[in-house]
Amino acid sequence: MDGTAPVSVLEFVLLVLAGLGAGLTGSIAGLASLISYPALLATGVPALTANVTNTVALVLSSVGSVTASRPELRGQRARALRLTAAAVFGGAVGAGLLLLTPSSAFEKIVPWLIAAASAAILVQRPPRELAAEGLREHGRRGHSDPWWLPAATFAVCVYGGYFGAAAGVLLLATYLLATGEGLPRSNALKNVILGVANAVAAIGYVVLSSIAWSAAIPLAIGLFGGGLLGPRIVRRAPQTALRRIIAVAGIGLAIRLGIQAYG
């Protein structure tokens, strides 16, 4: 199909279900595109159109997940505002790169980035252990974010606007390592910043590219629902086990993308 061809009723239902699964996966682990992008390809959307359509639809996942993450976002307003500017510029640069350059430019480095971020999530020790050793003896009030955090956010958001697969894993690993926060609060911050980057990129795509709207709408409906549910699961799930699941899923995606890039 192209950007204007309608989807069938069955494809509509399947895209809603795929969006629900992608929204859950994305708001929990930052791996929404692992489900949503292949779902678009399966309905016959061409690869480039699927990429930009996926980014547009993912905005609704962020709306849902941020709405459900309000308890975890308390006390992070100043941090989120500081990082929003980096997300805006990063998303815009990434979208521009996608429209002006071939997507193969990132293909060979992306698996290594995702694998490194996943490994960082896997080996990082929980904040409680760090606090027990006195590394956070002054609590959150005494903790300041590292100077490089906005630059790292910008770099990940460039990638997110450009291609997007596992950009959430990269951001989540960055915030876990840099802020000293636990998984629920780092995940909530990730949802906000990635949502901003996706929204900026989506605006550019809507204006300058072709969107498969008949596929984007059912996918976005599912993504919104999944995004609403995801933070509630993060809030209640065992944190160590969930971190390991996220890390293993990210490593699996890195291997898959590596095989595609180097095969």
C-alpha positions in Angstrom: 0.0 0.0 0.0 1.1 3.6 -0.3 0.4 6.6 1.9 -3.2 6.9 0.7 -4.4 3.3 0.3 -6.9 2.2 3.0 -6.3 -0.8 5.2 -8.7 -3.7 5.5 -10.9 -4.3 8.6 -8.6 -7.2 9.6 -5.5 -5.0 9.1 -7.1 -2.3 11.2 -7.7 -4.7 14.0 -4.2 -6.2 13.8 -2.6 -2.7 13.8 -4.6 -1.8 16.9 -3.4 -5.0 18.7 0.1 -4.4 17.5 -0.1 -0.8 18.8 -1.3 -2.0 22.1 1.6 -4.4 22.4 4.1 -1.8 21.1 2.7 0.8 23.6 3.2 -1.5 26.5 6.7 -2.5 25.4 7.7 1.0 24.6 6.5 2.6 27.8 8.1 -0.2 29.8 11.3 -0.9 27.9 11.6 1.6 25.1 11.2 -1.1 22.4 7.9 -0.1 20.8 9.3 -0.1 17.3 10.3 -3.7 17.7 6.5 -4.4 17.3 5.0 -1.4 15.5 7.4 -1.0 12.6 7.2 -4.7 11.5 3.4 -4.5 11.8 3.4 -1.6 9.3 5.6 -3.5 6.9 3.3 -6.5 7.3 0.4 -4.5 6.0 2.3 -3.5 2.9 3.5 0.0 3.9 6.9 0.7 2.1 9.9 0.9 4.4 10.5 4.6 4.4 6.8 5.4 4.7 6.6 2.9 7.5 9.4 4.5 9.4 7.9 8.0 9.3 4.4 6.6 9.9 5.7 4.8 12.9 7.2 7.9 14.4 4.0 9.8 13.9 1.9 7.1 15.6 4.4 6.8 18.5 3.5 10.3 19.6 0.2 8.8 21.0 2.2 6.2 23.0 4.1 9.0 24.7 0.8 10.9 25.4 -0.5 7.8 27.1 2.6 6.9 29.1 3.3 10.4 30.3 -0.3 10.8 31.4 0.1 7.6 33.5 3.5 8.6 34.8 2.5 11.7 36.8 3.4 10.2 40.2 6.9 9.3 39.0 7.4 12.7 37.4 6.9 14.6 40.6 10.1 16.5 41.6 11.5 16.1 38.1 10.0 19.2 36.5 13.3 21.2 36.4 15.2 18.3 35.0 12.6 17.5 32.3 12.6 21.2 31.2 16.4 21.3 30.9 16.4 18.1 28.8 13.4 19.1 26.6 15.4 21.6 24.6 17.9 18.9 23.8 15.0 16.6 22.7 13.5 19.3 20.5 16.7 20.0 18.6 17.7 16.3 18.5 14.3 15.2 17.1 14.5 18.0 14.5 18.0 17.1 13.4 17.1 13.4 13.2 14.1 14.0 11.1 16.1 16.2 8.7 18.8 13.5 8.4 16.2 10.9 7.5 14.7 13.1 4.8 18.1 14.0 3.4 20.3 10.9 3.8 19.9 7.1 3.3 19.0 5.2 6.4 21.9 2.9 5.9 24.2 5.5 7.4 23.3 4.3 11.0 22.7 0.6 10.2 26.1 -0.7 11.3 26.6 1.3 14.4 23.0 1.0 15.8 23.4 -2.6 17.0 26.5 -1.7 19.0 24.8 1.3 20.6 21.7 -0.8 21.6 23.9 -3.6 22.9 26.0 -1.2 25.0 22.9 0.5 26.5 21.3 -2.9 27.3 24.4 -4.1 28.9 24.6 -0.9 31.0 21.0 -1.5 32.2 21.9 -5.1 33.0 25.0 -4.5 35.1 24.0 -1.2 36.8 23.4 -1.8 40.5 20.1 -0.6 42.0 20.1 2.9 43.6 19.4 1.3 47.1 22.7 -0.5 47.0 24.5 2.6 45.9 22.9 4.5 48.8 23.9 1.8 51.2 27.6 2.4 50.3 27.3 6.1 50.8 27.5 7.1 47.2 24.1 8.9 47.6 24.5 9.9 51.3 23.0 13.3 50.7 19.9 12.0 49.0 18.4 13.4 45.9 18.8 17.0 47.1 22.6 16.5 47.1 22.7 14.9 43.8 23.2 17.0 40.7 23.0 15.6 37.1 26.2 15.4 35.2 27.0 18.2 32.8 27.0 15.9 29.8 23.4 14.7 30.3 21.8 17.3 27.8 24.4 16.4 25.2 23.7 12.7 25.6 20.0 13.4 25.4 20.5 15.4 22.2 22.5 12.6 20.6 19.9 9.9 21.4 17.1 12.1 20.2 18.9 12.6 16.9 18.9 8.9 16.5 15.3 8.6 17.7 14.1 11.1 15.1 16.2 9.4 12.4 15.4 5.8 12.9 14.1 5.2 16.4 14.5 1.5 17.1 15.4 1.1 20.8 16.0 4.9 21.2 14.0 4.4 24.5 16.5 1.8 25.7 19.4 4.2 25.0 17.6 7.0 26.9 16.6 4.8 29.8 20.2 3.5 30.2 21.4 7.1 30.1 19.0 8.3 32.8 19.6 5.3 35.1 23.3 5.9 35.0 23.3 9.7 35.2 20.5 10.7 37.5 20.7 8.1 40.3 17.0 7.6 40.1 15.3 4.2 40.1 13.6 2.5 37.2 10.1 3.9 37.5 11.3 7.6 37.7 14.0 7.1 35.0 11.4 5.4 32.8 8.9 8.3 33.3 11.5 10.8 32.4 12.5 8.8 29.3 8.8 8.7 28.2 8.6 12.5 28.4 11.8 13.3 26.6 11.4 10.6 23.9 7.8 11.9 23.4 9.1 15.4 22.7 11.7 14.2 20.2 9.1 12.0 18.4 6.6 14.9 18.3 9.1 17.2 16.8 10.2 14.6 14.2 6.5 13.8 13.5 5.7 17.4 12.7 8.4 17.5 10.1 7.3 14.2 8.6 3.7 15.3 8.4 4.7 18.5 6.5 7.5 17.1 4.3 6.8 13.4 3.9 4.1 10.9 3.1 2.2 9.3 6.0 0.1 6.2 5.7 -2.7 7.7 7.7 -5.1 4.7 7.3 -2.4 2.6 9.1 -1.2 5.3 11.5 -4.6 5.9 13.0 -5.3 2.3 14.3 -1.7 1.9 15.3 -1.9 5.1 17.3 -5.1 4.0 19.0 -3.3 0.9 20.2 -0.2 2.7 21.2 -2.2 5.2 23.3 -3.8 2.3 25.2 -0.5 0.5 25.7 1.2 3.7 26.8 -1.4 4.2 29.5 -0.9 0.7 30.9 2.9 0.5 30.8 3.8 2.8 33.6 1.3 1.0 35.9 3.2 -2.2 35.3 6.6 -0.6 35.9 5.2 0.9 39.2 4.3 -2.6 40.5 6.7 -5.0 38.9 9.9 -6.3 40.7 12.5 -3.8 39.6 15.5 -6.1 39.3 13.6 -8.7 37.2 12.1 -6.0 35.0 15.5 -4.4 34.4 16.9 -7.8 33.3 14.0 -8.4 31.0 14.5 -5.0 29.4 18.2 -5.6 29.0 17.9 -9.0 27.5 15.2 -7.8 25.1 17.5 -4.9 24.0 20.4 -7.3 23.5 18.2 -9.5 21.4 17.2 -6.6 19.2 20.8 -5.6 18.9 21.7 -9.1 17.6 18.8 -9.0 15.2 19.7 -5.6 13.8 23.4 -6.7 13.7 22.6 -9.7 11.6 20.6 -7.5 9.2 23.4 -4.9 9.0 26.3 -7.2 8.6 24.6 -10.3 7.0 
